[in-house]
Structure formats: structure tokens, C-alpha cells
Amino acid sequence: MWALPELVEAAARTGNTEVAAGALERLAETTQAGGTDVGLGLEARCRALLSGGTAADELYREAIDRLGRTRLRPELARAHLLYGEWLRRRGRRVDARGQLRTAHDMLDAIGMKAFAERTSRELIATGEKVPKRSAEAHDRLTPQEEQIARLARASAQIGTQLFLSARTVEWHLGKGVRQAGHRLPPRTARRAGPARTGRPGGLAKRLSNRWPARPVPSPATCPGAAADATAPGGIPAGRVRSRRRPRGP
């Protein structure tokens, strides 16, 4: 099913309406049977590409409404983009800017660079100024990292609140918290430990403190160590087996 919306959009944008209509018909067989917001939202978005006038406007709105109730942010952002493009081509620049701004912000946050650049070109065509991404844009925190960084200041139960494993929390703490410049509570810092630095984390550090490694004695500190490391007969001194003393009568 996921390839059919791409085929419908590609065919519609290149003028192959017959191919687009055939792909849409195949898509509808699946989406109508499922009846989910994801499927029906994608179908409405595809139908809008092959429609015009009030029908297309209503279908784009339906697609945004249905996809907005799902967790598919990329598909929702693309629905805003397509709707904004359609509005601009019909001279509704003010309405188009709202849709395109929403699409640009979502696509930029997700990291869909090609779609974000496409949205920027559409915004510029409406007379909107799109700020260029700074060099620090690539170092911005993701929404999840920012949420963890905020929670780390007040709670040690990050994994419980966000339903994440301890390893995932540790990675985000190592990257997100240090990048944001936040200071961890002592209890959280002890639990998190250094993240992926090759040094022992919280549990490993506690174990090493409880059972420290014993130093290996050198030959110079062992009593009876010979100056020559080789015993008579060419056998290393460390490998000479002790002979049992004969018992007395």
C-alpha cells in the first residue's frame, strides 16, 4: 500500500492521469476495507491530486484532519505541502503560506531535507522569506532529546515516563543533556553515567568500586625472586613446579 500513494503523486505531477487513476483505484481497495485514519487520509490526499475546485479543497482538508489523528508526521507534513502548493497555484497566497509554513517546520524538524527545500521554494514563490539554516542547525536537539533534557532536571524516572529502555535514555542523556548545557541531578547522573565513551557507566563503576582489580605483583616485590627470570634447565621461573618434600621416616 505504501508505494501506491507515491505512484499516484508522481503520475499526477507528470500528467499521467491514467496511471494515477489506476494506482488510486488499487489503493482504495485496501484503504476502504481497512477504514483507518491512515489509509483513508492517504486516499483523500491522493484523490485531491486528481480533483479540482471545491472537491480538491475538501479532500485536502480531510486528509490533513485524518492524518493529524495519527502518528505519521511525515505523511501529514506532505499533506500540508501538497495543499499549500495547490492553494498557491490558484492564487490563494495567504492561505498557501499558512499550509506551507506548517509543512516546512514539520519537515525541517523531521529531517526530510529534500521536501523541506521543496517547501522553501514554494514559500518563496508566495513572497515569503525563508530563513537559511545556520551552521548550528545540525546540532539542534531532537524533540525527544529536548524532552529528556527537561525531565532530567527534575526526575530520575525518565525511562518510566517516556517508556524508553535504560540504554536509550543513557544515549539521549549523553548527547542531549550535555549539548543543551543542563546539569543533571546527582542521582540521575550516577544512574546515567558517561554515555558511549568507553568508560564505565553507573553499574560498571559501582561494581569496580566494590570489587577493585587486584594489582599483579612484580618479580622485584616477590620474596625469593631470582635476578634471572629463567630457572635452571631453561624453564621460566614462573613455570617451575614445586616438588613435594619427602616425608620423614
Secondary structure, DSSP 8 states (H G I E B T S, - for coil): -THHHHHHHHHHHTT-HHHHHHHHHHHHHHHHHH--HHHHHHHHHHHHHT--HHHHHHHHHHHHHHHHTSS-HHHHHHHHHHHHHHHHHTT-HHHHHHHHHHHHHHHHHHT-HHHHHHHHHHHHHTT-------GGGGG---HHHHHHHHHHTT-S-HHHHHT--HHHHHHHIIIIIHHHT----HHHHHHH---SSSS--HHHHHHHHHS-------TTTSTT--SSSB-TTS-BGGG----------
